[in-house]
């Protein structure tokens, strides 16, 4: 046996192999040493979110973006190729959660290769908050911001829907009081109809609600807003008959004398006054008081706070009658081709005029003219009485009818 070992030098070969292995291990330990590296902000994957919702109607509202720092130990050659994205960190929501609240969860670090060891992680647990998911209907309101342009007024807004449906954590929904649509009135001088507008959720104090965890059935609502033109217009009362001297010399005091109206901009701009009624001078006396309802035209209304009725007090200047002798008498022949001769036989006539003393004092005989208008082609030769028109100064009327005598000759 010794001869065989000696012959083949087996012992030497075994010793060499052992030395080679030892040298290799030594070399590897020196050239590829074990190292530890830290990988920061590794996102934690939350497992079981769907089961949590389906089983308990719960959803994570805080903690979905939790991260941890991980320290990994491994040979240098392996760490050289390890990236943070290859490290997986998971936490199971179903292990300890069944009601709303905040929980500290343990997590698991999963490394991509064997021979790698997680020697430490920070923090030791992650915090998540879960809440029950509910659906709630909240009212929608329109908030008018800014002042309307001068002469315009914003009418009552109309919403296509009066409430919207929202879904989210129960505690957060409890803080939602309503949905608000903001409307700036500064440049609004025309009505708007069925305009799609965004809304925001607000609490009872009007502060905006964070909608990160809240979903909405719709994010916009349609709104219509009438824009009214506002204008002050005078009131008036008609005095009849309009051509009578009494009407011309009467006046009427109104209280109020003007009112403020609102309505369609074009209709209001076209309005100059509102006639509330009429007074027959022949049936009224000086100082009579009348009450009329103020009724604007269709589509136009009185603004809030305006009087609904107007008080009218009649003032009439006393009139008198005087007789004037008129010599300014003429005949106007309207025949197309007059062939007959017309001779005026009346040289003067007395005319009764009615008016106030002040006006009649300014009238004289020369300021009155009488005109007889005839068509000689329609008259036979001889004498005829023809009606006349008496032309008088303004604010004076003629009492009675008058005629003159003319002679028609061939």
C-alpha positions as CSV (number, residue, x, y, z in Angstrom):
1,X,0.0,0.0,0.0
2,X,2.7,2.4,0.9
3,X,4.4,1.5,-2.3
4,X,1.2,2.3,-4.2
5,X,0.8,5.7,-2.5
6,X,4.4,6.5,-3.1
7,X,4.1,5.3,-6.7
8,X,1.2,7.5,-7.5
9,X,2.0,10.4,-5.0
10,X,-1.6,10.4,-3.8
11,X,-0.8,12.1,-0.5
12,X,0.8,15.0,-2.2
13,X,-2.1,15.4,-4.5
14,X,-4.6,15.4,-1.5
15,X,-2.6,18.0,0.4
16,X,-2.3,20.2,-2.7
17,X,-6.1,20.1,-3.2
18,X,-6.7,21.1,0.4
19,X,-4.3,23.9,0.1
20,X,-5.9,25.0,-3.2
21,X,-9.3,25.1,-1.7
22,X,-8.1,27.0,1.3
23,X,-6.3,29.4,-0.9
24,X,-9.5,29.9,-3.0
25,X,-11.6,30.5,0.0
26,X,-9.1,33.0,1.4
27,X,-8.9,34.8,-1.9
28,X,-12.6,34.9,-2.3
29,X,-13.1,36.2,1.2
30,X,-10.6,38.9,0.6
31,X,-11.7,40.0,-3.0
32,X,-15.5,39.6,-2.5
33,X,-16.2,40.4,1.1
34,X,-19.7,40.6,2.7
35,X,-21.1,44.1,2.8
36,X,-24.2,45.9,4.1
37,X,-25.9,48.7,2.2
38,X,-29.0,50.8,3.1
39,X,-31.8,51.3,0.6
40,X,-34.1,54.2,1.5
41,X,-37.7,55.1,0.8
42,X,-38.9,51.6,-0.3
43,X,-42.7,51.8,-0.9
44,X,-44.8,49.4,1.1
45,X,-47.3,47.4,-0.9
46,X,-50.6,47.0,1.0
47,X,-52.1,43.6,0.4
48,X,-55.8,42.7,0.8
49,X,-57.3,46.2,0.1
50,X,-60.1,44.7,-2.1
51,X,-61.0,42.0,0.6
52,X,-61.0,44.7,3.2
53,X,-63.5,46.7,1.2
54,X,-65.7,43.8,0.2
55,X,-65.8,42.3,3.7
56,X,-66.0,45.3,6.0
57,X,-66.7,48.2,3.6
58,X,-63.4,49.8,4.7
59,X,-60.8,51.6,2.7
60,X,-57.4,53.0,3.5
61,X,-57.5,56.8,3.6
62,X,-54.0,57.4,5.1
63,X,-50.8,55.3,4.8
64,X,-51.0,54.2,1.2
65,X,-47.7,56.0,0.5
66,X,-45.8,54.6,3.4
67,X,-42.1,53.9,2.9
68,X,-39.3,52.2,4.9
69,X,-35.5,52.2,4.9
70,X,-33.9,48.7,4.5
71,X,-30.4,47.5,5.3
72,X,-29.3,44.5,3.2
73,X,-26.2,42.3,3.8
74,X,-24.7,40.2,1.0
75,X,-21.4,39.6,-0.9
76,X,-20.2,42.7,-2.7
77,X,-20.7,41.1,-6.1
78,X,-24.4,40.6,-5.4
79,X,-25.0,44.0,-3.8
80,X,-23.3,45.6,-6.8
81,X,-26.4,44.7,-8.9
82,X,-29.1,45.2,-6.3
83,X,-31.4,48.2,-6.8
84,X,-34.1,49.6,-4.5
85,X,-36.8,48.6,-7.1
86,X,-35.8,44.9,-6.7
87,X,-36.6,45.0,-3.0
88,X,-40.3,44.2,-2.2
89,X,-42.0,45.3,1.0
90,X,-45.5,44.1,1.8
91,X,-48.0,44.5,4.6
92,X,-51.2,42.5,4.9
93,X,-54.3,44.6,5.7
94,X,-56.5,41.6,6.5
95,X,-54.5,40.3,9.4
96,X,-55.7,42.7,12.1
97,X,-58.2,45.2,10.6
98,X,-62.0,44.9,10.8
99,X,-63.2,48.3,12.0
100,X,-62.4,52.0,11.3
101,X,-59.3,53.4,13.0
102,X,-55.6,53.8,12.8
103,X,-53.3,50.7,12.9
104,X,-49.6,49.9,13.2
105,X,-48.8,47.1,10.8
106,X,-45.8,44.8,10.6
107,X,-44.4,44.3,7.1
108,X,-42.2,41.8,5.3
109,X,-39.1,42.5,3.3
110,X,-38.6,40.2,0.3
111,X,-35.1,40.2,-1.3
112,X,-34.6,39.1,-4.9
113,X,-31.9,36.5,-4.3
114,X,-30.8,33.9,-1.7
115,X,-27.7,34.8,0.2
116,X,-29.0,38.3,0.8
117,X,-30.1,39.2,4.3
118,X,-32.2,42.1,5.7
119,X,-30.3,43.0,8.8
120,X,-32.5,46.0,9.7
121,X,-35.4,48.2,8.6
122,X,-36.8,51.5,9.8
123,X,-39.5,52.1,11.0
124,X,-40.3,48.8,12.5
125,X,-44.0,49.2,11.6
126,X,-46.1,51.4,9.3
127,X,-49.2,53.3,10.3
128,X,-52.4,53.1,8.2
129,X,-55.9,54.7,8.8
130,X,-59.0,53.0,7.5
131,X,-62.5,54.2,7.4
132,X,-65.9,53.0,6.3
133,X,-66.9,54.0,2.8
134,X,-70.4,55.6,2.5
135,X,-72.4,57.5,-0.1
136,X,-74.1,60.8,0.7
137,X,-76.3,63.3,-1.1
138,X,-75.5,66.9,-0.5
139,X,-77.4,70.0,-1.6
140,X,-76.0,72.3,-4.4
141,X,-76.0,76.1,-3.9
142,X,-74.9,79.0,-6.1
143,X,-72.6,81.6,-4.5
144,X,-72.6,85.0,-6.2
145,X,-69.3,86.8,-6.0
146,X,-68.6,90.4,-6.8
147,X,-71.0,93.2,-7.6
148,X,-73.2,93.3,-10.7
149,X,-72.4,96.0,-13.3
150,X,-74.2,99.3,-12.7
151,X,-77.9,99.1,-13.7
152,X,-78.0,95.3,-13.7
153,X,-79.2,92.8,-11.1
154,X,-78.6,89.0,-10.8
155,X,-81.9,87.1,-10.6
156,X,-82.5,83.9,-8.8
157,X,-80.2,81.2,-10.1
158,X,-81.7,77.9,-11.3
159,X,-79.9,74.6,-11.0
160,X,-80.7,71.6,-13.2
161,X,-80.1,69.4,-10.1
162,X,-80.5,70.4,-6.5
163,X,-78.2,67.7,-5.0
164,X,-75.2,65.6,-6.0
165,X,-74.0,62.2,-4.8
166,X,-70.6,61.7,-3.2
167,X,-68.8,58.6,-2.0
168,X,-65.9,58.4,0.5
169,X,-64.7,57.8,4.0
170,X,-67.5,58.2,6.5
171,X,-65.6,60.6,8.8
172,X,-64.8,62.8,5.8
173,X,-68.3,62.8,4.4
174,X,-69.6,63.9,7.8
175,X,-67.7,67.2,7.3
176,X,-69.3,67.9,3.9
177,X,-72.2,70.4,4.3
178,X,-72.9,71.2,0.6
179,X,-71.6,71.7,-2.9
180,X,-71.0,75.2,-4.0
181,X,-71.0,76.7,-7.5
182,X,-69.2,80.1,-7.6
183,X,-70.5,82.7,-10.0
184,X,-68.7,86.0,-10.6
185,X,-71.2,88.8,-11.3
186,X,-68.7,91.5,-12.2
187,X,-69.1,91.2,-16.0
188,X,-72.5,89.5,-16.1
189,X,-74.8,91.7,-18.1
190,X,-76.6,89.0,-20.0
191,X,-78.6,86.0,-18.9
192,X,-77.0,82.6,-19.1
193,X,-78.8,79.3,-19.7
194,X,-77.7,75.7,-19.0
195,X,-74.0,76.5,-18.5
196,X,-72.0,73.5,-17.2
197,X,-70.1,74.6,-14.1
198,X,-67.7,72.9,-11.6
199,X,-68.5,72.8,-8.0
200,X,-66.5,72.4,-4.8
201,X,-67.4,70.6,-1.6
202,X,-67.5,72.8,1.6
203,X,-68.1,72.4,5.3
204,X,-70.7,74.2,7.4
205,X,-68.3,77.2,7.6
206,X,-67.8,77.4,3.9
207,X,-64.2,76.1,4.0
208,X,-63.2,73.8,1.1
209,X,-63.1,70.1,1.7
210,X,-60.1,68.0,0.6
211,X,-61.5,65.7,-2.1
212,X,-58.5,63.3,-2.3
213,X,-60.5,60.4,-0.9
214,X,-63.9,61.4,-2.1
215,X,-65.3,60.4,-5.5
216,X,-68.2,62.3,-7.1
217,X,-71.0,61.0,-9.3
218,X,-70.6,64.1,-11.4
219,X,-68.0,66.9,-11.2
220,X,-70.2,69.6,-13.0
221,X,-73.8,70.8,-12.8
222,X,-75.8,73.0,-15.2
223,X,-76.9,76.4,-14.1
224,X,-79.1,79.1,-15.5
225,X,-79.0,82.7,-14.2
226,X,-81.3,85.5,-15.3
227,X,-79.7,88.9,-15.5
228,X,-82.1,91.8,-15.0
229,X,-81.8,95.4,-16.1
230,X,-82.7,97.8,-13.3
231,X,-84.0,101.3,-14.1
232,X,-85.9,104.2,-12.6
233,X,-88.8,105.3,-14.7
234,X,-91.4,108.2,-14.2
235,X,-95.1,107.6,-13.6
236,X,-97.8,109.5,-15.5
237,X,-101.6,110.0,-15.5
238,X,-103.4,110.9,-18.7
239,X,-105.9,113.8,-18.6
240,X,-108.8,113.5,-21.0
241,X,-110.1,114.8,-23.3
242,X,-106.6,115.7,-24.4
243,X,-107.7,118.6,-26.7
244,X,-109.8,120.4,-24.0
245,X,-108.5,123.6,-22.5
246,X,-109.1,122.2,-19.1
247,X,-106.8,119.3,-19.8
248,X,-104.2,121.6,-21.2
249,X,-104.3,123.8,-18.1
250,X,-104.5,121.1,-15.5
251,X,-101.7,119.3,-13.8
252,X,-101.5,116.2,-11.6
253,X,-99.0,115.6,-8.7
254,X,-98.0,111.9,-8.2
255,X,-96.6,110.2,-5.1
256,X,-94.4,108.4,-5.8
257,X,-93.5,110.1,-9.1
258,X,-91.0,107.4,-10.1
259,X,-90.5,103.7,-9.5
260,X,-87.6,101.3,-10.0
261,X,-88.3,98.4,-12.4
262,X,-86.4,95.3,-13.4
263,X,-86.7,92.9,-16.2
264,X,-85.3,91.9,-19.6
265,X,-82.6,94.4,-20.5
266,X,-84.0,95.2,-24.0
267,X,-87.5,95.7,-22.7
268,X,-86.4,97.8,-19.7
269,X,-84.2,100.0,-21.9
270,X,-87.1,100.7,-24.3
271,X,-89.4,101.8,-21.4
272,X,-89.7,105.5,-21.0
273,X,-92.5,105.7,-18.4
274,X,-95.5,103.9,-16.9
275,X,-99.0,105.4,-17.4
276,X,-101.0,104.2,-14.4
277,X,-104.4,105.5,-15.5
278,X,-106.4,108.5,-16.7
279,X,-108.6,111.3,-15.3
280,X,-111.6,112.8,-17.2
281,X,-111.3,116.5,-16.6
282,X,-115.0,117.0,-17.4
283,X,-116.0,114.8,-14.4
284,X,-113.3,116.0,-11.9
285,X,-112.7,119.0,-9.8
286,X,-109.7,120.8,-8.6
287,X,-108.1,119.0,-5.6
288,X,-109.6,115.6,-6.4
289,X,-107.4,112.7,-5.2
290,X,-107.1,109.4,-7.1
291,X,-105.3,106.2,-6.4
292,X,-104.0,104.0,-9.2
293,X,-102.3,100.6,-9.1
294,X,-98.8,100.5,-10.6
295,X,-98.8,97.8,-13.2
296,X,-95.6,97.5,-15.3
297,X,-95.8,95.8,-18.7
298,X,-95.6,92.0,-19.0
299,X,-92.1,90.7,-18.3
300,X,-91.2,93.7,-16.2
301,X,-91.7,93.9,-12.4
302,X,-91.1,96.4,-9.6
303,X,-88.0,95.9,-7.6
304,X,-88.4,94.9,-3.9
305,X,-89.5,97.7,-1.6
306,X,-91.3,99.7,-4.3
307,X,-94.8,101.2,-3.8
308,X,-97.6,99.2,-5.4
309,X,-100.0,102.2,-5.7
310,X,-99.6,105.8,-6.7
311,X,-101.6,108.8,-5.2
312,X,-102.6,111.4,-7.7
313,X,-103.8,114.9,-6.8
314,X,-105.5,117.0,-9.5
315,X,-104.8,120.7,-9.9
316,X,-106.9,122.7,-12.3
317,X,-106.5,126.3,-13.3
318,X,-109.9,128.1,-13.4
319,X,-111.1,129.0,-16.9
320,X,-113.3,131.7,-18.2
321,X,-115.0,132.6,-21.5
322,X,-114.5,135.7,-23.6
323,X,-115.9,137.0,-26.8
324,X,-113.6,138.3,-29.5
325,X,-114.5,140.1,-32.7
326,X,-112.6,138.5,-35.6
327,X,-112.1,140.3,-38.9
328,X,-109.3,138.0,-40.2
329,X,-111.6,135.8,-42.3
330,X,-110.6,134.1,-45.5
331,X,-111.9,131.6,-48.0
332,X,-109.9,128.6,-49.3
333,X,-111.2,127.1,-52.6
334,X,-110.1,123.5,-52.9
335,X,-111.5,123.0,-56.5
336,X,-108.9,121.5,-58.8
337,X,-109.6,123.9,-61.6
338,X,-111.8,126.6,-60.1
339,X,-114.1,128.3,-62.8
340,X,-116.5,130.0,-60.4
341,X,-116.0,133.2,-58.5
342,X,-116.3,133.0,-54.7
343,X,-117.3,136.2,-52.8
344,X,-117.1,136.4,-49.0
345,X,-120.1,138.2,-47.6
346,X,-119.1,138.1,-43.8
347,X,-116.8,140.9,-42.8
348,X,-116.6,140.1,-39.1
349,X,-117.8,137.6,-36.6
350,X,-117.9,137.2,-32.8
351,X,-116.1,134.1,-31.5
352,X,-116.3,132.8,-27.9
353,X,-112.9,131.5,-26.6
354,X,-112.3,129.5,-23.4
355,X,-109.1,129.6,-21.4
356,X,-107.4,130.7,-18.2
357,X,-107.4,134.5,-17.5
358,X,-103.6,134.6,-17.9
359,X,-103.8,133.1,-21.4
360,X,-106.9,135.0,-22.5
361,X,-105.3,138.3,-21.4
362,X,-102.6,137.6,-24.1
363,X,-105.2,137.0,-26.9
364,X,-106.3,139.8,-29.2
365,X,-108.5,140.0,-32.3
366,X,-105.5,139.9,-34.6
367,X,-104.3,136.6,-33.1
368,X,-107.4,134.8,-34.2
369,X,-108.0,133.7,-37.8
370,X,-111.1,132.2,-39.4
371,X,-110.9,130.1,-42.5
372,X,-113.8,128.8,-44.7
373,X,-112.7,125.9,-46.8
374,X,-115.0,125.2,-49.8
375,X,-115.0,123.4,-53.1
376,X,-116.6,125.8,-55.6
377,X,-117.1,123.1,-58.2
378,X,-119.5,121.4,-55.8
379,X,-121.6,124.5,-55.1
380,X,-124.4,126.1,-57.3
381,X,-124.4,129.8,-58.0
382,X,-126.0,131.8,-55.2
383,X,-125.6,132.3,-51.4
384,X,-124.3,129.6,-49.2
385,X,-123.5,129.2,-45.5
386,X,-120.1,127.5,-45.0
387,X,-118.6,126.2,-41.7
388,X,-115.3,127.6,-40.7
389,X,-112.2,126.6,-38.7
390,X,-111.2,129.0,-36.0
391,X,-107.4,129.2,-35.5
392,X,-106.5,130.3,-31.9
393,X,-103.4,130.6,-29.9
394,X,-102.2,127.6,-27.9
395,X,-104.0,126.6,-24.7
396,X,-107.2,128.3,-25.8
397,X,-110.3,126.5,-27.1
398,X,-113.3,127.6,-29.2
399,X,-116.7,127.4,-27.6
400,X,-119.4,126.7,-30.3
401,X,-119.4,126.3,-34.0
402,X,-119.3,129.1,-36.6
403,X,-120.1,129.8,-40.3
404,X,-119.8,132.5,-42.8
405,X,-121.8,133.5,-45.9
406,X,-120.3,133.3,-49.4
407,X,-121.7,133.9,-52.9
408,X,-120.9,131.7,-55.8
409,X,-121.0,133.3,-59.3
410,X,-120.4,131.7,-62.7
